[in-house]
Structure formats: C-alpha cells, structure tokens
Amino acid sequence: MLFETVETPGLAQRSYLIGSQGQAAVIDPRRDCEVYLELARKRGLEIRYVLETHRNEDLISGAPTLAEWTGARVLHGPNPAGPVAYAETVREGERLELGQLILEVLETPGHTDDHLAFALFDQDYPDGAVGVFTGDALFVGDVGRADFYPERREQVAGQLYDSLQKLLALGDQALIYPAHGAGSVCGSGVAERGFSSIGLERRNPLLQLDREAFVARKLAETHYIPPYFQLMRRLNLEGAPPPPRVLRPRTRCAWASSRAGTPTTCSTCASRWPSSAGTSRAPSRSPWTCSRPTPAGSCARASRWRSWGTPRPSSTRPTRT
C-alpha cells in the first residue's frame, strides 16, 4: 500500500495519493498537479480515480487536468451548486477497488451540499475502516464551517451534525485525513498536529454536544469569507485549465526602459538596452544581467532571483562594445 500526503503551503490544503497493486487514486488534487504524476510514476502506479470530497472554495481543483492527463475518472458528490462539467456523480454506498484497498462513498452534507467522505478499507484488516478522507467535515481538533448557505444555516448545521455522527460510527480505530490543516479559512480551531483518529476526535467538545446544542453553537459562529471564494466556486464547476508555465520572464527592467538607442536583448527580463558604440552585442546569459543599480532600483526580475536564493554569478553587468 502506498500513501502520500501532498501539502499546499499558504492554503493549509492537503491532498492525498493512495495506491495498491499498480492502481492509485488522488483525493482533492490541487491545480498544479504534476506532483501526483511524479509520485505515481516512481511507484509504477496508474491513477484510475480522482476523488473530490466537495467543491472547494479556497483553491482551484486540479481534477480536470489530472483526468485529461491520465484518463482517470473524476468522482464528485450529488447536489452541487451547478453541473460539475468534468465529473461523474457518486452516491452513498458505492465502492471503488484499488488492489487490496476499498474506498466506500459516504454522503456527508453540511459544510457543502455536495460533500462526501471516503472510508478506506484494507482487505487484509477486516475489522472496520482503517481510515477516512473527511474533506472539510471533520478536521484535526475541529469541524467544518456551516455558513455557506446563509438562508439555510440552521438546516445545514443540522446536516453537518448528522454527517459527523456517520463518521464517528466508523470506529475509533479509523485514522482521519482531512482536506485542510491548521491555518485554513475552512475551520477556526484546527490543531497544529497533522494526524488524528476517530477515537481522538471523539473527545472534541463539539462532538460531545447533542444535535440541538451543536446547531446553536454553529449558528453563533462567524467566519471570514475571502472575496476570491466566488471565483473559486465558478472555476470548480466549469473546470479550470492547468496553471501557465512561465518559461521566460518578460518584465522590462527599469534600467533598460530608461535608455534609448541601438538595442541589445537583456537575458534576464527580455528588455532591450543600447550599446554605447551603436552596435549590438548579446549580453551574458547570467540572470543577473540587469542587476546594475539605477535611480529606479535594480531590475525587479533580478531582485526576485535573489529572493529565490539563486547564487549570484561573478559577472553581474552586461558587456558593452
């Protein structure tokens, strides 16, 4: 069995690749998804399924790209906010086999109407689920927010409570694999540790409340909704293309822009600068070509190379003829 967690810094997002006997599934892939291909290639796995626990609000899904590159089936829950153009719908109780592993679909609405969890079973260990991909329903030390449907807040808070009871019923032995960690806007009290189980989470005071008290607690919560959420919703229904690859920077540096005359191409920022003798000569290929001081400051692109930790070459200025 292969199990890999892929974390996205800045968003505290977690996605997963699991595999067995040459077959693999990716759960909640991020948009820049080459990492999953590389992991699968190293292990000799074919990605057969791409599973989405819900329509994410805080990042662009890589599911349509991964499906196009691998031919994998993308599976999404019922009742989305609109047609998910790139996915098939799965429902409660459906099972997916990956070698000795089985993933069972659990409908867990509350955080979103289309929310799913995927219970993980290992056929070598018949005593219940060994884990569960909880999406944004259950975190380490917290539960999901339930405020995305303001006109139905009480209803969806109650649905979240029912979904959490379904997860608790999997048994204390099951490890939990949430879609976000500490620092995510999808939860306000997510713990710093990166692992937990149903047994540990059962001690969470929120999970010890009865339904009425739980709903009242969720209705009293307030969460920040970043303005970009609306764009993420649309893109995750339509399916976004893969991120662009910038092969050559195109920003003009301040020094090159301030000169006139016969131009020469700057290898750093693709600007053109004049030679003093009126003839052109290609500068060195050093990414520090335009880092010479100017009234407007050094080339922004070269400064960025510095921030990335790229060693500065010994020659930092273009050679003129």
N, C-alpha and C positions, 0 to 999 in steps of 0.2 A: 504494500500500500504506500502510495506517495501522498504527502500532504504538505502544501506550501501556502504560506500566508504572504500576500503582497500588500504592503502598506503604502499609502499615498501621503507623504508629508504635507502639512499645511491644511489638509482637509480631515485628517484623522480617519481616513477611509480605509477599510480593509476588504480585500477580495481574496479569493481562495482558488487554488487549483488542487483537485484531488484525482487520484488515478489508481488503477489496478489492472494488471494483466493486459497492458497495452492500450487501455482506454482511459479517457480523462473527461472531467467536467470542470468548467470555470464558473464560479459563483460571483456575481456582481462585478464584472470586469470594468476597469477604468478605461478612459478613451485611448490613452497611449498604451496599447495592449501588446506590443512586441514582446514584453516580458513573459507573457504566458506561452507564446510560441517557443521562446528560448528554453523555458523550463521543460515544456513538453518534449522538445527536440532532444535535450540532454538525457531524458529518461526513456526515450523511444515510445512516447505516448501519442495517440491520436485523440484530439479534442473532439468529442462527439456531441457534447451538450454545453450550452451556455445558459445558465440559470439566473434569473433576476428575481430577487426577493420582493422588489417593488419598484415603482417608478421613482428613481432618486431625484431629490430636489437640489442637492448641493454639488453635483458633478454630472458630467456628460458620460453616458454609458458607452462602453466600447463594444457592446454586444453586436450591433450590426456589422461593425468592421471585422470582429473576430469570426462571425458567421461567414462573411464573404471570403475571408482568407482560408478558412478551414472546412467549410461546408457543414459546420455544426448546426444543430437545431437550437434555436433560441426559444426558451420557455418562460412564459410570463403568467401572472395570475389573472383571474376573472375580475370584472368590474373596474377596469381602468378608466381614467378620465376621458379617454377617447381611444380610437383604434391604435394599437401599437403596431406600426407598419411592418416591422421586421420580425415579429414574434408570433409563436403559437400560444394558445391558451391551454393551461393545465389546471386540473381541479383536485380537490381533496381526495386522497387515497391513491392517486396514480403513483406508480413505482417506476424507477429508472435503474437499470442494472449497469454496473461498471465492474466487470470481473467479479471479484468476491464481494464487492460493495453494492449496497442498495440504497437509493435515495427515495424517500417517501414524501409526497407533497402534503403539506398541511396549510389549509387556508387560515390566515391569521390577520383579518382586517382590524383596523383601529388606528394605527399610525397612518396608513392609507387604505383606501377601499380595496386595492388590488394586492395587498400584502400577502406574501407567502413565507413559510418557513420550510426547510428541507431537513427531515430527520435522517440521520446517517446510520445505517446498519452494516455490520460486518458479519458475513455468514459463518465465520469461524468463532464468533462470540454470540450465541443465540439469546443471551439474557438481556434483551432490550436494546434500545438505541445506544450507540457509543458516542454520538454527538448530534448536534442540531445547529443548522445555519439559521440564526434567528433574525437576520436582517436588522431592521430598526424597531422591532417589537420589544426585544429584551437585550439589554447591554450588560456589561460587567458593572454591577453596582447601581444600575438604573433601568428604567423602562422608557419606551419611546414616547415622544410628544404626540398629542392628540388634538392639535389645534388647526389642522389644515382645512377643516370644513367648519367655519365659524357658525354657519346656520344649523349645524348638526352636532355641536360639540358634546352634548350630553350623550347622544346616541353612539358616537364613535368612541367616546371614553368607555362606555359600557362594552362595546365590541372589543376594545383593547384588553379589558379585564378578562373577558371570556377567552380571548386568544392566549393570554398569559397562563390561564388555567390549563389550556390544552398543552402548552409547552411543559408546564410543571408535571403533567401526567406522564411524560416520557420517562421519568425516574431520575433519582438523584445521581446515578452513575453517568448520565449524559453530559458531555462537555458542551459548552456553548461557544458558538463562533458568530459574533455579531458583525454587522456591516460597518460599524464605526467604533472608535475608541475615544479616550479622553480628549477633550478639546473640540469635539464635534458640536455643531449647532443643532444636531438632531436629538441631543439629550443634554440635560443641565447638570447631572451629577455622576457622569461616567467615571469609574475608577481608573487609576493610572495603570494598574496591572493588566497584562494582556491575556489573561486566561481566567476561566471560571468554569463552574458546572451548575447544573440544575440544583444540586444539593446545597451548594454555597449560596446561590441566588435566592433560595427559598427563605433565607434568613433576612433578606431585604425587607425593611418595614413596609414598603409599598406592597409587597407580595403577601403580607400578612393581613391586609385590610380586607373587609368584606366588600361586596360589589358596590353598595351604596356609598361607603366611605371612600373607596377608590375613585369613583366618579366625581365625588365632591372635591377630592384632592386635585384631580386633573383639571377640573373646571376653574380652580383657583390659580393655576399656573399661568405664567406669561412667558412667552418665548420670542426671541428676536427672529424676524423673517427677513433675510437679506434680499435686496432688490433683484438680484440675479436669479432667484428661485423661479420666477415666472418664465425666464428664457430656458432654464434647465428643463422645466416641465414640457415645454413645446418640443425641444430637441429630443427629449427622451421618449416622445410619442412618435415623432417623424423619423427618427434615426439620424444621427449626425455623422458626417464623414470623418475619417481619421484626421488627427491633427496635422497641420502642414509641416513639412520638413524644410528648414531654412538651411540651404547649402552654402550660401554666400551672403554675408551681411551687405546691405545696400544703403545704410545711413551715410550721408555725407558728413565728413568731419569739418569742424569749424575752420581749421587752417586751410584746407583745400578750397572750401567755399569762398574764402576771403581773397583768393588770388585770381588773377586773370592772365591770359597769355597762352602759349602753346601747352596743351595739357599732357600729363602723364598719368596713367592709372595708378591709384593707390591700392595696394593689395589688401589692406585692412578693411576699408569701408567702401570700396568701389567708386570713390570720388576720383576726380582727375585734378592734377596740380601742374603748374607751369615749371618748365626748366629755365634757368637764368640765361642760358645761351641760345634760347629759341629753338632748341631741338629736344626731341623727346627721348627719354631713356626709361625703361621699365624699372621701377624701384625693386628693392629686395622683397622676398616673399614673407618676410617677418610680419607677424600680426601686429608688431609694434611700429610699423612704418609711420603712422600718423600720430605718434605719441609725443611729438615735439611740442613744447609749450607755446601757447598763443594767447592773445588777450582774452579770447573766449574760452580758454582752457584746452586741455588735451582732447584728442578725439574720443568721443563718447564710447565708441566701439572698443577702442584700445583700453579704456578705463574698465570696461566690462570684462575684458580678458584678464585684467589684473584681479578683479573681484572673484573670478573663477579659479584663481590660483595658478594660472598658466605661467611657467617660468619665463622671465623676461630675457630675450636674446641679447647677446653682447652688443650688436649693432641695432640702434633704435631709430636712426634717421635715414631718410632716402638719400641716395647718392645723386648729386646733380652733375651734369657735364658742363 
